[in-house]
Amino acid sequence: MALQYNKGKCEGNEAYLGQEFQTTLSYLVDVKPKMWLPVRLVEGRLTSEIKTNLCCIREEARRVISALSSL
């Protein structure tokens, strides 16, 4: 039986609680800036935004795991 998490409810086999799982998230970014736009500026901005996005994803995953473990 699989464990499913939906909007604050945990459904499925409770034997999964306490186990560690690993997930891989991949990004593919294809950017075609205008000729007049400095590439370094775009690269720097994308790097910053992707780091922020990944940190938010990590925090949300931690919050979900914490909610599941407190059930």
Secondary structure as a PSIPRED ss2 file (coil, helix, strand):
# PSIPRED VFORMAT (PSIPRED V4.0)

   1 M C   1.000  0.000  0.000
   2 A C   1.000  0.000  0.000
   3 L C   1.000  0.000  0.000
   4 Q E   0.000  0.000  1.000
   5 Y E   0.000  0.000  1.000
   6 N E   0.000  0.000  1.000
   7 K C   1.000  0.000  0.000
   8 G C   1.000  0.000  0.000
   9 K E   0.000  0.000  1.000
  10 C E   0.000  0.000  1.000
  11 E E   0.000  0.000  1.000
  12 G C   1.000  0.000  0.000
  13 N C   1.000  0.000  0.000
  14 E H   0.000  1.000  0.000
  15 A H   0.000  1.000  0.000
  16 Y H   0.000  1.000  0.000
  17 L C   1.000  0.000  0.000
  18 G C   1.000  0.000  0.000
  19 Q C   1.000  0.000  0.000
  20 E C   1.000  0.000  0.000
  21 F C   1.000  0.000  0.000
  22 Q C   1.000  0.000  0.000
  23 T C   1.000  0.000  0.000
  24 T C   1.000  0.000  0.000
  25 L C   1.000  0.000  0.000
  26 S C   1.000  0.000  0.000
  27 Y C   1.000  0.000  0.000
  28 L C   1.000  0.000  0.000
  29 V C   1.000  0.000  0.000
  30 D C   1.000  0.000  0.000
  31 V C   1.000  0.000  0.000
  32 K C   1.000  0.000  0.000
  33 P C   1.000  0.000  0.000
  34 K C   1.000  0.000  0.000
  35 M C   1.000  0.000  0.000
  36 W C   1.000  0.000  0.000
  37 L C   1.000  0.000  0.000
  38 P C   1.000  0.000  0.000
  39 V H   0.000  1.000  0.000
  40 R H   0.000  1.000  0.000
  41 L H   0.000  1.000  0.000
  42 V H   0.000  1.000  0.000
  43 E H   0.000  1.000  0.000
  44 G H   0.000  1.000  0.000
  45 R H   0.000  1.000  0.000
  46 L H   0.000  1.000  0.000
  47 T H   0.000  1.000  0.000
  48 S H   0.000  1.000  0.000
  49 E H   0.000  1.000  0.000
  50 I H   0.000  1.000  0.000
  51 K H   0.000  1.000  0.000
  52 T H   0.000  1.000  0.000
  53 N H   0.000  1.000  0.000
  54 L H   0.000  1.000  0.000
  55 C H   0.000  1.000  0.000
  56 C H   0.000  1.000  0.000
  57 I H   0.000  1.000  0.000
  58 R H   0.000  1.000  0.000
  59 E H   0.000  1.000  0.000
  60 E H   0.000  1.000  0.000
  61 A H   0.000  1.000  0.000
  62 R H   0.000  1.000  0.000
  63 R H   0.000  1.000  0.000
  64 V H   0.000  1.000  0.000
  65 I H   0.000  1.000  0.000
  66 S H   0.000  1.000  0.000
  67 A H   0.000  1.000  0.000
  68 L H   0.000  1.000  0.000
  69 S H   0.000  1.000  0.000
  70 S C   1.000  0.000  0.000
  71 L C   1.000  0.000  0.000
